[in-house]
């Protein structure tokens, strides 16, 4: 059966990202893309921080970066500052760029660790451009062709998720996507294939389709309520299951990074936009009640609250199948990973990218379904393990929550990675997993986990020549940061917010 009519169930960020990407198909084939959403159904709308892959996704959509950021009150993000995670009072930075550069294929942190053990006092972060720029609240778009002796600046965005969805809606409708206002009351299945053939709105309208993309959020209107796909619960490893979110006024310059501050039973995010901050407290209901969580959040806002708090419930995990029959789940309908490393919008982007790449408009086949499910499951597991790392590797003993996290069993896939790292500092990455070696090193070393021995290859680089070379790296980064404008100066020159 050829795919001529694609129906997206639900709007919000996931729905309109899907619509914008699928609208490109109509350039070569006659494909009707319809999005059904109801203004009466709210969206979660707390995901306001992204990672660098998101920059490329918007380029693929043909969006102008400055225009986009102006419309969504966007700022730039160089990484994430983690406070109180490894120990109370301690902090570290997870940057988007590498530490130094490789020495004949050997990662820089091995050289640094060897020199550190020999008495060199310099911390690892002085060899990373993004960390040093973030500390000075500096930013500019510096690409790899800027100067050979200076590193590029890797970045992502902070954005208003609601405004981003509206921006993509305008973009998608210009490219032929039809939006239908209405609430879905029922879905009809083909008795022979089990495929969804249509959805019925509460006013009786019937919308037929060949392929359905479920962007209905936690409800999983088609993937779960209709098809009973099932859900894999990861609460054992990621015990936070509640969040409260609230915007606040911003005081002072916007920092070019996200901040994550750990509390007694969870953590708080701070995401700076041009005209406000996004804030939230993610916590475990087994160790903290709703009132206490809200009190902690309100007591630690940098400015006055701008709205009523939004309380959320979730179960970290994923659907047992992301593509089931002719239904593909995207966004929260597919699963939930708490926003600790800003992967929520990323998972939407990669799901849509895989769908566009794998989908054949001539037919929906079991091979497409199997490939999509296999690749997406691997992606979820690898992100899951990286998130678990933050909770597991901690010296905090101040609360039952952190005692549980420190002592909990972890998946074999993560245990193996940590064991290999402990041996000689090497991080083994598999295929195209999202988080880089730098990301793993930043969190492990940032939270106090150091390798027991130096990598033996590092010893081959010992000597005054290498000391001089890494000193040049430090000086080049310091020079680059001195020459950058402040983050606020760059934003106001490049992408000032469109007046509300």
N, C-alpha and C positions, 0 to 999 in steps of 0.2 A: 504494500500500500504506500503510495507516494505521500510525502509530507507537503501539503499545500496550506494548511491552516494550523498555526501555532498559537496556543492560548496560554497566556501567563496569568496565573491565579495569585493576585496580591500585588500591591505596589511597593511603596517604600524604597529603600536603597537597593535591595536585592532585585525587586521587580523591575525597576527602571534601568538598572545596570544590565539586566538580562535583555530588556527590550532594546536598549541602545545597541548592544552587540548583535542581536538577531536581526535588527533592521538592516544590517549590512548585507544579509543574504538576498534581500529583494533587489539588489543591484544586478544580479545575474539570473535569478529565477523568480518566477511568480510565486511569492510566499506571502501570505497574509499573517501579520503578527497582531494579535489582539491582547490587550491587558485589561483585566477586570479587577477593579478595586472599589472599596467603599470608603468614603470620607468619614463614615461613622465608626469605622474600625481604626483604632490608633495603631501607630507603629512604635517599636521599642525605641529607636532613635537615640541610642546612647553611644554608638560607635563613631567617634569623631577623630580618631587617630589612625594613621595608615602606616604602611611600610613601603620601601622603595619600589617594589614590583607594581604598586598601584600607579605610580607615575607613568610607567610604560603602558599600562592598561588604558589610561586616558589618551595617550598618544595614538594607540591603535584605533580608538574611537574617532580620532580626528579632531579632538578638542584642543582649543587654544589654552595653554596653561594659565596665562595671566588673566584672561577673561573668566576662566573657571574659578580661580582663586578669589577674584573680586566678587563673584556672585555668591560664593559660599563662605565669605568672611574668613578665607583661609590664611594660615600661617605655615611656616616651614618647620620640619621636624628632622633633627640630626640623630635622634636616638631616644633612649629612655633612661631617666635617672631613677635608680632604685634606692629607697631609704628604709632602713630598719629591717632589711631582709636577712642578711647573714647574721647580723647581731644588732641589737638596739643601739642607735646612735651612729651606726656605720652607714656609708652610702657608696655607691659605685655607678658607673655609666655604661650602658650597653649601646655602643655606637653602630652606625650603619656602614662605616668604612673599616678597612683593615688596620691592624697595628703594623707600622713599618711596611716592609715588603719582604718577599721571600729571598733567601740566600741559597741559590742553586737548588731550588725546589724545597728547601726547608723553611717552614713557617717562622716568622719573626719571633714569636713568643718563646720558642725554644732557645734562641740566642739570648733573649732578654733573661730568661730563667737562669741560664748558665752564668751570665754576668752578675745577676742578682746574688747568686750563691757565692760569687767571688768578691762581693762587697760593693757593687755598684748601687747607689742609693736611689736612682731614678725610678719612679713608678712607671708601670706599663703604659698608663694613659697619656703620658707626654709624647708618645710616639703615634698618636692617633689624631688626625686633623679634626674630625667631627667632635671628639670629646673636648679638645682644647677650644674650638670655636664655641661650643655650647657653654662652656664655663665662662666665657667672655660675653655671651649673648650676642655673638657676631654671626653673620650669614651673608653669602652671595652664591649665585649659581656658577660654580667653577667646574668646568668639564675637563676631561682627560687631555684635551688639546690646548689647554691654557698655557702651561709651561712644563717642559719635561722634568724640571727639577722640583716641581711643586705637585702635591697630591691633589686629585679631584675632591670635590665635596659631594658626598652621597646624601640624599635627602628624601623625605616623604612629606606628607601634608598633615596638618590638622584642619578639619573642615566641619561645617554644620551639616550633618547628615540629611536633615530635612530639606535644606536648601539644595544640596547636591541632587537629591531625588527629583526636585522640581526642575533643576537645570537639565537633567537628563530627560525628563518628560518632554520639555520643549524641544530638545534636540531630536528625540525619538519620533515625536508627532510630525515634525518637519520631514522626517524620512519615511513617513507612511504608517507608523504604528497607530492603531485605533485603540482609544481608551474607552472603556464602558464603565459607567458608574453603577454600582449595584453590589448587593450582598449575595453570595452563593449559598443556596439552600440545600442543593442536592447534586449528586453526580450519577450519571448513567454508565453502566458497564456493558460491554459486549459479552453476551452469554457464552460465546465460543472461545474468544481470545483472552478475555479478562481485561482488555484495554478499556480505558475511559473513552467514551464516544462523545459525551457532552456534559456540560454543567448547566444547572437550572438556577436562575436567580429567584429571589423571594417574591418578585413581582410576576413570575411565570415565564420570563424570557429564557429561551434555550440557546446556548452558544455551543456549537459543535467544533470539534478540533481533531487533528490527527496526532499532534504531540502537545502535551500539557506540561508546563513548567510550574511547579508548586513553590511559590514565594509567599506562602500564607503565614510564615512565622512559626512560632512554637506549636501552633495548632496542627500543622501538617495536614491541611484540609483534605488533600487528595492522597498524599504518600502514606499517611497514617490512618486518618479517619475513614477513608474510602477503601484503600488497599491493604490496610492492616500489616504494614511492612515490618514493624517491630523496631525496638530501640536498644542500643547497647549502652548501658549505664557505666560511667567512669567516675562516679562520686567517690569510690574507695580511694582513688589517687588524687582527685581534685575535689576536696570536700566542700568548697564554697558552693552554695545553692541559692543565694539571695543577693540582691543588689538594691541600692537606693541611689537614684541619680537626681541631680539638681544643677541648674546653671547658676552662675554667680557673676557679679560685677568683677572686672579685672582691675587690679591696682598695679601701677607701674608698667614697665615694658613687658611685652610678651616674650616668654622664654622660647627658644627654638628647640624645644624638646618636651616630651611627655614626662610627668613625674608619677611614680608609683610608690606610695608610702605604706608600709606594712603596719597593721595594728594588731591587737591581741587575738583576733579571730578572722583575719582577712586583710584587705588592703584598700587604699583609696587612690583613685586616679585624678589627676589634674591635667586638663587639656586646654591650652591657651588658644583662643581664637582672636580675631582682630578686635571685637567689641565685647567679648565676655570670656569667661572660662567655663568649660564643661567639667563637671565633678561627679564622682560617684564613689560609693563604698560597697565593695564586693565582700560578702562574709558568709560564714557557715551558721545556719540556723540551729545546728546541734550545740554550738558553743556561744551564741550571742542572739539576743532577741531583737526584734525590729526597732523598738524604741531606743535601745542602746546604740545600735548601728547608726540610726539617724542622728542621735546626739553627737557621736564622734565626728560624723561628717560635717554637721553644722558648726561644730567647735573648731574645725580646721579648714574652713573656707578662707580664701584670701580676700573676698569681698562680700557684699551683701547678697543674699539669695534673690534670684530674679523670677522664681516660679515656685509652685508647690512641688514637694518631692514626689518622684515617680518610683514606686516600689515594684520590684520585679522578682519573679520566681523562675528558676530554671534547673535543669538536670544536665550536667556536663556529660557529653557523649555524642553518639551519632546514630543515624538510622542504619539498620542492618543492610539495607540496600538504598543507594542514592538514586539509582535509575531502576524503576520497577515497571516493566511493561512499556507503556508509552507515557509514563510520568517521570519527570526528572525533578528532584528536590534541590533547591538552591537556597543558600542563606540559612536562617534559623530553622526552616523546615527540614534541612538536611542534618542538622546537629548544632551543638553549641559548644564553643570553646571560650571560656571567660576571656575578657579583653586584655589580659595581662601583657601580651606582646603584640597587641593591635592586629590580630589575625582575622577578625570577623569579616571585614570588608575584603581582605585578601582572599579568603576562601570563596566569597561570592565571585570575585574576578577570575580565579582559577577554574571554578566550576563552569562558568560561562565560557571561558576560553576552551576548556576541554570539550564542552558540548558543541561549540561551533566547529571545532576541529574534527571531532569523531562523527558527528551527525551526517548521515547520507540522506538527502532529500528524496531519494528514490524509494527508500523503505526504512523501517525501523527493524533492526535485526538483533538477535541474541548476542552476536559478537560485539556490537556497539555497546550494548548494555553491560556486558561482562567487562569490557575494557575500561569503561567509565567507572564502574564500581571498584575494580581492582586498583586503578590509579588513585582514585579519591580516598579509598580506605588507607592506602599507604601514606598519603599526605596527612590525613587526620592523625594517624598513629605517631608520626614523626613530630608533628606539632604538639600532640598530647605529651610526649616524653619530654620535650623541651620545657613545657609549662610545669610538669611535675618536678623537674630539676630545681626550680625556684623554691618550692616548698620543702623538698627533701634535704637539700644541702643548706642547713642552717644550724647555728649554734644557739638559737633562742630557746630558753627554758622557762620563760616567764608566764606561760599560759598552757592549759590543757590542749588547746588547738595546736600550738607549735610542738608540744610533746608528741602529739599524734603524728604530725607531718614528719618530724625528724625520725620517728621509729617505724613508720609504715613500710610495708612491703611495696616494692616498685616493679614495673614490668621487666621481664628479662631483657628486652631490647635496650632499656635504659641502664640496667645494671651492668650489662656488657660494656656499654660505652664509658661508664664511669670507671669500671675496673681497668680498662685499657688506658684511660687518661691518668689514673693514679700511678700506673707503672712508670711511664716516662713522658707524660704530658701530651701524648698524641691524641687527636680527636679524629676518629674514623667516621666519615660521612658516607652515606649510601646513595648512590645515583644522584638524583636531582633534589634531595631533601632541601627544604626551605632555608633553614637556619645554617649560616656559614660556620666555619671553624672559629672565626672571630667571635661570633655570637656565643658559642659554647664556652670559649675561654673567658669572655667578659663576665658571664654569670658565675662560672665555677670559681675563678680566681677572685671575682668581686665578692663572693660570699664565703671566701676563706678556704676554698678547697685547692690545695697546691699539689702538684705531682711529687711523688716520693723521690724520684731521681731525674736527672737531666737526660734528655735524649742524647744517646751516644754520638750522633752525627754532629751535634752542636759543638762538641770538642774540637772538631776539625776546623772550626772557624775562630778558635781562640787566638788572641794576639792583638797587638796595637792597631793593626789595619782595620779590624772589625770595630774596635772601640771608636776609632775616628769616623768610620762610616755611619754608625748608628748615631753618633753625635751630630753628624750632618743632617740626618733625618730629623732629629729634634729641633735643630736650628731652622731648617726649612719650614717645618710646621709652625714654629713660633713666628717666623717672618710672615707666613701666609695669614695667620690669624691677625697679626697687627695691621695688615693692609685691608682687611675686610671691613665693610660698613657694619653698623649695628643691625641686628635683625629687624627692628622696627623701621629703621631708615630704608632698608632694602624693600620691605613690604610696602611701605607708603609710596615708594618710587615705582615699584613694579606692578603691584596688584592691590591698590587701595580698595577697601570694601565698598560695594555699591550701596548707596543710602537706602535704608529700609523704607 
